Amino acid sequence: MEKSILFSLILPAYNEEKRLPECMEKVESFVASYPDPIEVILVENGSKDRTYELGQEYAAKYPWLTVLKEQTPGKGNAVRRGMLEAHGRYRMFADVDFSMPISEVRNFIPPILSDYDVAIGSREVKGAVRYNEPVTRHFTGRVFNLIVRILLGLPQIHDTQCGFKSFSAEAAQRLFSVQRINGWAFDAEVLFIAKQFGYKIVEVPVQWYYDGNSKINVIQDSLKMFRELLQIRKNYRKGLYK
């Protein structure tokens, strides 16, 4: 893969056999419309279905697609693998369901946006719009975000959990080399480390569509994420993010 790639798109994929065809259709259209070189890295991690095999079929068809097989499950683990193996000057991870329209990826990369170390999709800042999200889901998300901001000292960040975040190559290599959480709270961990390193973090408003087939169990996963937040604090006290 050439080193002059402008942009890498990392797609963590766990049991995504059913959603992968629509995802690849969207990605193909986006890559074809963009004038600069783009690489797409699909990281399959611990799936029980044909996600990896299907990904290989697409990789044989599209020269811009690389498929990695990661045995250990966990979105944080998959994103870390993709970020560290990417070649782009900017590296973004996104959910396979593209609850944010893929066209909005342009808002995270040159020429629209380039002056940042970390750019995070936000459903809360001015200009953002949520579609079809149940009130209870929104409320739970806001409560969790408040807990993240308090526990990790991130009061300026309005949305830590939106599944679309972009990094400069330098920031990606440095952050994901020390990032440790494999579960859902890895987003918050990366932002916490970025703050410790003094990186410039910007929030990008997104149009976000609620997906009723989301893999997140609001109650069960929120408890796991809370425990992971406490682990982040422990890791910091142990000096593991240096």
C-alpha positions in Angstrom: 0.0 0.0 0.0 1.4 3.4 -0.9 2.5 5.7 1.9 1.0 8.8 0.2 -2.5 7.9 1.0 -4.6 10.9 2.3 -7.2 9.0 4.2 -7.7 5.7 5.9 -11.2 4.5 6.9 -11.2 1.8 9.5 -14.3 -0.4 9.9 -14.5 -2.7 12.9 -16.7 -5.6 12.2 -18.2 -8.2 14.5 -20.9 -10.4 13.1 -21.7 -8.0 10.3 -22.4 -10.5 7.5 -25.9 -9.1 6.9 -25.0 -5.4 7.0 -21.7 -5.6 5.1 -23.1 -5.7 1.6 -24.9 -2.4 2.1 -21.9 -0.9 3.9 -19.6 -1.8 1.0 -22.0 -0.3 -1.5 -21.9 3.0 0.3 -18.1 2.9 0.7 -17.5 2.1 -3.0 -19.6 5.1 -4.0 -17.7 7.3 -1.6 -14.2 6.1 -2.7 -15.2 6.6 -6.4 -16.3 10.2 -5.7 -13.2 11.3 -3.9 -10.3 12.7 -5.9 -7.5 11.6 -3.5 -6.2 8.2 -2.6 -8.2 6.4 0.1 -7.7 3.1 1.8 -10.4 1.2 3.7 -9.5 -1.4 6.4 -12.1 -3.8 7.5 -11.1 -5.4 10.8 -13.1 -8.5 11.6 -12.7 -9.5 15.2 -14.1 -12.8 16.6 -17.2 -13.0 14.4 -19.3 -16.2 14.5 -20.7 -15.6 11.0 -19.1 -15.2 7.5 -18.0 -11.6 8.0 -14.3 -12.3 7.3 -15.0 -14.6 4.3 -17.4 -12.0 2.8 -14.9 -9.3 3.5 -12.2 -11.2 1.6 -14.6 -11.5 -1.4 -15.0 -7.7 -1.5 -11.2 -7.3 -1.1 -10.6 -9.4 -4.2 -12.9 -7.0 -6.0 -11.8 -3.6 -4.6 -8.0 -2.7 -4.6 -8.6 0.0 -2.0 -9.9 -2.6 0.6 -7.8 -4.5 3.1 -9.3 -7.1 5.4 -7.7 -8.0 8.7 -8.6 -10.9 11.0 -8.3 -10.1 14.7 -9.1 -13.1 16.9 -9.7 -11.1 20.1 -13.2 -9.6 20.2 -13.9 -6.0 21.3 -14.4 -2.9 19.3 -11.5 -1.2 21.0 -9.2 -4.0 20.0 -10.3 -3.9 16.3 -10.0 -0.1 16.0 -6.5 -0.2 17.6 -5.4 -2.8 15.1 -6.7 -0.8 12.1 -5.3 2.5 13.3 -1.8 1.1 13.8 -1.7 -0.7 10.4 -3.2 2.2 8.4 -1.1 4.4 6.1 -3.3 7.5 5.7 -2.3 11.0 6.8 -5.8 11.0 8.4 -7.3 7.9 9.9 -11.0 7.6 10.8 -13.0 4.8 12.3 -16.7 4.4 11.6 -19.5 1.9 12.4 -20.5 -0.5 9.6 -24.1 0.6 9.9 -23.1 4.2 9.0 -25.7 5.8 11.2 -23.9 9.0 10.1 -24.3 9.2 6.3 -20.9 8.3 4.7 -21.0 11.6 2.7 -20.3 13.4 5.9 -16.9 11.8 6.1 -15.8 14.7 3.9 -16.3 17.0 6.9 -13.5 15.3 8.7 -10.8 15.5 6.1 -9.1 18.1 3.8 -10.0 20.4 2.2 -12.9 20.9 4.7 -11.0 20.1 7.9 -7.3 19.6 8.5 -6.2 21.7 11.5 -6.7 19.0 14.3 -5.1 16.1 16.0 -8.4 14.4 16.9 -11.8 15.2 15.3 -14.9 13.5 16.8 -18.4 13.3 15.4 -20.8 14.9 17.8 -24.6 14.6 18.0 -24.8 17.4 20.6 -23.0 20.5 19.2 -24.7 23.2 17.1 -25.6 21.9 13.7 -26.0 18.3 14.7 -29.3 16.5 14.2 -30.6 13.2 15.7 -33.2 11.2 13.8 -35.7 8.7 15.3 -33.9 8.2 18.6 -36.1 7.0 21.4 -36.2 9.4 24.4 -35.0 6.8 26.8 -32.0 6.0 24.7 -31.1 9.6 24.4 -31.5 10.2 28.2 -29.3 7.2 29.0 -26.7 8.4 26.6 -26.6 11.8 28.1 -26.3 10.5 31.6 -23.4 8.3 30.6 -21.7 11.2 28.8 -22.0 13.3 32.0 -20.3 10.5 34.0 -17.5 10.3 31.4 -16.9 14.0 31.5 -16.8 14.0 35.3 -14.7 10.9 35.9 -12.2 11.6 33.1 -12.1 15.3 33.3 -13.5 16.0 29.8 -16.0 18.8 30.5 -15.5 20.4 27.1 -16.5 17.4 25.1 -20.2 17.1 24.5 -20.4 13.6 22.9 -17.7 11.0 23.7 -19.5 7.9 22.3 -20.4 8.8 18.7 -18.9 6.0 16.6 -17.1 8.4 14.1 -13.7 9.7 15.1 -10.7 10.9 13.0 -7.0 11.3 13.9 -3.9 12.7 12.3 -1.4 9.9 11.5 0.9 11.1 14.3 -1.9 11.3 16.9 -3.3 7.9 15.8 0.1 6.1 16.2 0.8 7.7 19.5 -2.6 7.3 21.1 -3.4 3.8 20.0 0.1 2.6 20.9 -0.8 3.1 24.6 -4.6 2.7 24.5 -5.7 -0.5 26.4 -9.5 -0.8 26.8 -11.0 -3.3 24.4 -14.7 -2.6 25.2 -17.1 0.2 24.4 -15.4 2.8 26.6 -12.3 2.8 24.4 -13.6 6.0 22.8 -13.5 7.8 26.1 -10.1 6.3 26.9 -8.6 7.6 23.7 -10.0 11.1 24.3 -8.7 11.0 27.9 -5.2 10.1 26.6 -5.4 12.8 23.9 -6.1 15.4 26.6 -3.1 14.2 28.6 -0.9 14.6 25.5 -2.2 18.1 24.9 -3.7 17.2 21.5 -6.1 19.5 19.7 -9.6 18.0 19.9 -12.5 19.3 17.7 -16.1 18.3 17.6 -17.8 18.0 14.2 -21.6 18.1 14.1 -23.2 15.1 12.4 -26.5 14.0 11.1 -27.2 10.8 13.0 -29.9 8.2 12.4 -30.9 5.8 15.2 -30.5 2.1 14.3 -32.9 -0.1 16.2 -30.6 -3.1 15.4 -27.7 -1.6 17.3 -25.6 -4.2 19.2 -25.4 -2.1 22.3 -27.5 -3.3 25.3 -28.2 0.1 27.0 -28.3 -1.3 30.6 -25.8 -4.2 30.5 -23.2 -2.4 28.4 -23.5 0.9 30.3 -22.5 -1.0 33.5 -19.5 -2.6 31.7 -18.5 0.8 30.3 -18.7 2.3 33.8 -16.3 -0.3 35.1 -14.0 0.4 32.1 -14.0 4.1 33.0 -12.8 3.2 36.5 -10.1 1.1 34.9 -9.0 4.1 32.8 -8.5 6.0 36.0 -6.5 3.1 37.5 -4.4 2.8 34.3 -3.6 6.5 34.5 -2.5 6.3 38.2 -0.2 3.4 37.3 1.4 5.5 34.6 0.3 3.2 31.8 -0.5 6.0 29.3 3.1 7.4 29.2 
